[in-house]
Amino acid sequence: MGEATSEFATLFSSALRDLARLAGDDTHADFALEHGARLEARVRGALDAVAEVYQTDTAALEDWAKERARVLARVAAVRDALQRGGADAETRRRAGELVAAVGAGQGR
């Protein structure tokens, strides 16, 4: 794996970890405290990293187009919730759904 690919994978992994911490009942408060006023920017950055992966086009994976559409729809839902209410309960719930959707896609 090249250095750029490794960095890309690390950013993606970190983004999923951040979204999972945001969504977690036991972890969201510490995550919010850790990032303070920059919490929403951190969440947006994580969403950007996930979207970047799923905006790529590949024929190497079966059903990629459907998977891609499903995950990008979840990214949009988290972005909309974040825009409406900040890092509130709805945003946290939708972030959890996004993390679950990505996890389900990786279990092929």
N, C-alpha and C positions, 0 to 999 in steps of 0.2 A: 504494500500500500504506500503510495507516495505521500510526501509531507502535506501537500494541500488536501488530499483526501482524508488524511488522518485528522487534520485540523477541522475539516468540515464535519467529520463524524463526532469529534469531541464537542463541537458547538451544538450539534443536534442532540447528543446525549445530555449535555448540560441543560439545554432548553426543555427537554422532557422532564428532567429532574426538577427544574424550577416550576414547571406547570403542575407536576405531581405534588410538590410542596405547597403550592398555592391552594390546590384542591383538597389537600388532606385535612381532616378534622383535627388531627394532633399536630400538624406542622404549619398550618397557614399563619397562625399568630406569630410564631418565631420568624417565618419568612417575611412577613410584613414589617416586623420590628427591625430585622436585619437590613432591609432596603429602604425603610422609611419613606421619605417624600419621593424617592425614585422607584417605588414599587411598580407603578403603572408602566414606567419606561422599561423596567426589567421584564415585565410580562409581555409588552409589545415586542421587545427584542427576542424573547423566546418564541413568540408566534411567528416572527419573521424567519427565524432559523428553521422552524418546522415547515413553514410554507415554502421556503427555498428548496428544501429536499423534495417536497411533493409537487413542485412546479416543473421539475425536470421531466423530460420525456424519455421513456425507455421501452424497448420491446423485450427486454430480458426477463421481465416478470409477468407471469400470467395474470390477467385481469387488472393490470396496472391502471388503465384508464378509469375503471370503476373505483378502485382503491384511492386513486388520486382525487377524484371528484368528492368522494366521501370525506376524506381527511380535510381537504381544502374547505368544504362546507362547514366542518367543525371549527376550523381556524376562524372563518368568517363569523361564526356564531359567538365565539369567545371575544373577538374584536368588537362586535356589536354590543355585547353585554358590558365590556370594559368601558366603551364609549358612553353608554347610558348610565352606569352606576359605579364606575370605578371597580376596585377589586372586592365587590360585594359578594353575597351568597350566590347569586345567579352566575356571576363570572366564575366563581370557584367551582360551581357544579358543572358548568360548561367546559372548564379546563379539565376537570376529571373525565368528562366524556371524551374529550380530545385525546388525552393520554391513553384511555382505554381503547379508542379506535386505532391509534397507532400501534399499540401493543397487540391488538387482534390481527392487524395486518402483518406484523412481524412473525406471527406464529404459523406461517404457511407451511 
